[in-house]
């Protein structure tokens, strides 16, 4: 019986491996040497495609493949570049927008590319429904729709705006998060300040901030802050929940609605100026407590 099970398992291995592979029935190579001479920034219009970038010394180039369920569609998948002022704009695109590709069904067509870029220029990522990854860039901005992006070891400032997609950031000089719609943003190991504009129904998680955290407005989304060495300030939060733990400085909340505010292990003061129907929970606050009456 054991021998039969082993044989059966071996027979299933190729099928499992194939199931894990991305769809790529027909493919063709794609290569592009990037003309970065004189460019202060490189813009990647990823759209619905997949792109992995590594910053460092050496040649700047992209390579990979075009994948499609129909061989006739391969020629319509292109990667091009053009200079716009002091920017190099790299476009991953499909030429025929009328085709219903990448819908999760049997019809698909996409670019799957990897590349290297200089580590002394600003990298700007425009991600639609695709996936992207960037490691080691000098500084970076990301405009994300419904896709996902992973960022690692960014030397300087990261600026981002998110729709319904997800962003993971591990290591950056500072963060300027302009907005989150319904997506999620997770960051750790920030060496400077974190500034956040507006959050809708999405969630924000920050773990390890060497500077201050300043958040303007939160709707129904949740905020989770941990290991912040500086001060934390929150302007307004509606029905979402706010939690801050292990804060070296003070925590200040201007206004919260029906959501809960939870603060633990704070080296400075805790101030909540205005409170709605939500609860305020706190423990181990070593500075002054300034809470609305009845809280």
C-alpha positions in Angstrom: 0.0 0.0 0.0 2.8 2.4 0.9 4.5 1.8 -2.4 1.3 2.5 -4.3 0.9 5.8 -2.4 4.5 6.8 -3.3 4.0 6.1 -6.9 0.7 7.9 -7.0 2.4 11.0 -5.4 5.2 11.0 -7.9 2.7 10.8 -10.8 0.9 13.9 -9.3 4.0 16.0 -9.0 4.2 17.3 -12.6 0.5 18.3 -12.4 1.0 20.2 -9.2 4.0 22.0 -10.6 2.1 23.0 -13.7 -0.8 24.2 -11.6 1.6 26.6 -9.7 3.0 28.0 -12.9 1.4 31.2 -14.3 -0.6 30.9 -17.5 1.7 31.1 -20.5 0.6 28.8 -23.3 2.3 30.9 -26.0 5.3 33.1 -25.2 7.9 35.3 -26.8 11.0 37.0 -25.4 11.1 40.7 -24.6 14.3 42.6 -23.9 15.0 46.3 -23.7 18.2 48.2 -22.8 17.1 51.3 -20.9 18.5 54.6 -22.0 19.0 56.2 -18.6 21.7 58.7 -19.6 20.8 62.1 -18.3 17.6 60.9 -16.6 16.8 62.0 -13.1 13.8 59.8 -12.8 12.6 56.6 -14.5 8.8 56.1 -14.8 7.4 52.6 -15.3 3.9 52.4 -16.6 3.2 48.8 -15.5 -0.6 48.8 -16.1 -1.9 45.2 -15.9 1.4 43.5 -16.3 4.1 42.1 -13.9 7.4 43.8 -13.2 10.3 43.0 -10.8 13.1 45.6 -10.5 16.4 45.6 -8.6 18.3 48.8 -8.3 22.1 48.8 -8.3 25.2 49.6 -10.3 25.7 48.2 -13.8 23.6 48.1 -16.9 19.9 49.1 -16.8 17.7 46.7 -18.8 14.5 44.7 -18.8 14.1 41.1 -19.9 11.4 38.5 -19.8 8.5 37.3 -21.8 5.2 38.0 -23.3 2.5 35.4 -22.5 -0.8 34.8 -24.2 -3.5 32.2 -24.6 -3.5 33.1 -28.3 -0.3 33.2 -30.3 -1.6 36.1 -32.5 -1.8 38.3 -29.4 1.9 38.1 -28.6 2.9 40.8 -31.1 0.5 43.2 -29.5 2.3 43.1 -26.1 5.1 45.7 -26.2 7.7 47.3 -23.9 8.9 50.7 -25.1 10.8 53.7 -23.8 10.8 57.4 -24.5 12.5 60.5 -23.0 10.2 63.2 -21.6 12.3 66.1 -20.3 14.6 64.6 -17.6 12.5 61.5 -17.2 12.7 58.2 -19.0 9.2 56.7 -19.4 9.0 52.9 -19.8 5.7 51.6 -21.0 4.4 48.0 -20.6 1.3 47.9 -22.7 -1.1 46.0 -25.0 -1.8 47.7 -28.2 -5.4 46.4 -28.7 -7.4 47.6 -25.7 -10.6 46.0 -27.0 -9.6 42.4 -26.1 -10.8 41.1 -22.8 -7.5 39.9 -21.4 -6.4 39.0 -17.9 -9.9 38.4 -16.6 -9.1 35.1 -14.9 -10.7 33.0 -17.6 -9.2 31.1 -20.5 -8.2 34.3 -22.4 -5.2 36.2 -21.2 -2.2 38.2 -22.5 0.4 39.9 -20.3 4.1 40.8 -19.9 6.2 39.2 -17.3 9.5 41.2 -16.9 12.5 41.6 -14.6 15.0 44.3 -14.7 17.8 46.3 -13.2 17.9 50.1 -12.7 20.4 52.6 -11.4 20.3 53.2 -7.6 20.8 57.0 -7.9 17.5 58.0 -9.6 13.9 58.4 -8.6 11.7 55.5 -9.6 8.1 56.2 -10.3 5.7 53.2 -10.5 2.3 53.4 -12.1 0.6 50.1 -11.4 -2.9 49.3 -12.6 -4.1 45.8 -12.0 -0.7 44.2 -12.3 1.9 43.3 -9.8 5.3 44.9 -9.2 8.3 44.7 -6.9 11.2 47.1 -6.4 14.3 46.6 -4.3 17.1 49.0 -3.4 15.9 52.2 -5.2 17.3 55.6 -4.3 13.7 57.0 -3.8 10.3 56.0 -5.1 6.8 57.0 -5.8 4.0 54.6 -6.4 0.5 55.1 -7.9 -1.4 51.9 -7.4 -4.9 51.0 -8.7 -6.1 47.5 -8.0 -2.7 45.8 -8.3 -0.1 44.9 -5.7 3.4 46.2 -5.1 6.2 45.2 -2.8 9.0 47.6 -1.9 12.2 46.7 -0.2 15.3 48.6 1.1 14.4 52.0 -0.4 17.1 54.4 0.6 15.1 57.7 0.7 11.5 58.9 0.6 8.6 56.7 -0.5 5.5 58.5 -1.8 2.4 56.5 -2.5 -1.3 56.7 -3.4 -3.4 53.5 -3.3 -6.8 52.6 -4.7 -8.0 49.1 -4.0 -4.6 47.5 -4.2 -2.1 46.4 -1.6 1.3 47.8 -0.8 4.0 46.2 1.3 7.1 48.2 2.3 10.1 47.0 4.2 12.7 49.6 4.8 12.7 53.2 3.7 14.1 56.6 4.6 10.7 58.2 5.1 7.1 57.8 4.0 4.6 60.2 2.5 1.4 58.2 2.0 -1.0 60.5 0.2 -4.1 58.4 0.2 -5.6 54.9 0.7 -8.9 54.0 -0.8 -10.1 50.4 0.0 -6.7 48.9 -0.2 -4.2 48.0 2.5 -0.7 49.5 3.2 1.8 47.8 5.4 5.2 49.2 6.2 8.0 48.4 8.6 11.5 49.7 9.4 11.0 53.3 8.5 14.1 55.4 9.3 12.4 58.7 9.4 8.9 60.3 9.6 5.7 58.8 8.3 3.0 61.3 6.9 -0.4 60.0 5.9 -3.1 62.0 4.2 -6.5 60.3 3.9 -7.6 56.7 4.5 -11.0 55.5 3.3 -12.1 51.9 4.1 -8.6 50.5 3.8 -6.2 49.6 6.5 -2.8 51.0 7.6 -0.2 49.1 9.5 3.2 50.7 10.5 5.7 48.7 12.5 9.0 50.3 13.4 9.1 54.1 12.7 12.2 56.0 13.9 10.5 59.4 13.6 7.0 60.8 14.0 3.7 59.6 12.6 1.2 62.1 11.4 -2.2 60.9 10.1 -4.8 63.4 8.8 -8.1 61.6 8.2 -9.4 58.1 8.5 -12.9 56.9 7.5 -13.9 53.3 8.2 -10.5 51.8 7.9 -8.3 50.6 10.7 -4.9 51.9 11.8 -2.3 49.8 13.7 0.9 51.5 14.8 3.7 49.7 16.7 7.2 50.7 17.8 7.1 54.4 17.0 10.1 56.3 18.5 8.6 59.8 18.0 5.2 61.3 18.5 1.9 60.1 17.0 -0.8 62.5 15.8 -4.2 61.6 14.3 -6.6 64.3 13.0 -10.0 62.6 12.6 -11.2 59.0 12.5 -14.8 57.9 11.9 -15.9 54.3 12.4 -12.5 52.8 12.1 -10.4 51.6 14.9 -7.1 53.2 16.0 -4.4 51.3 17.9 -0.9 52.5 18.9 1.5 50.5 20.9 5.1 51.1 22.1 5.3 54.8 21.3 8.3 56.7 22.6 6.7 60.1 22.4 3.2 61.4 22.9 -0.1 60.4 21.2 -2.7 63.0 20.2 -6.1 62.3 18.6 -8.1 65.3 17.6 -11.5 63.6 17.0 -12.8 60.0 16.8 -16.3 58.8 16.1 -17.8 55.4 16.6 -14.5 53.6 16.3 -12.3 52.6 19.2 -9.0 54.2 20.3 -6.5 51.9 22.0 -3.2 53.1 23.2 -0.6 51.1 25.2 2.9 51.6 26.3 3.4 55.3 25.7 6.4 57.3 26.9 4.7 60.7 26.7 1.2 62.1 27.0 -2.1 60.7 25.7 -4.5 63.4 24.5 -7.9 62.9 22.9 -9.6 66.2 22.2 -13.1 65.1 21.0 -14.7 61.7 21.3 -17.8 60.1 19.8 -19.5 56.9 20.8 -16.4 54.8 20.5 -14.3 53.6 23.4 -10.9 54.9 24.6 -8.7 52.2 26.0 -5.3 52.9 27.4 -2.6 51.4 29.6 1.0 52.2 30.6 0.9 55.8 29.6 3.8 57.4 31.4 2.9 61.0 30.7 -0.3 63.1 31.2 -3.8 61.9 30.3 -6.1 64.4 28.7 -9.4 62.8 27.8 -13.0 64.0 27.2 -15.2 63.9 30.2 -16.8 60.5 30.8 -14.0 58.7 28.9 
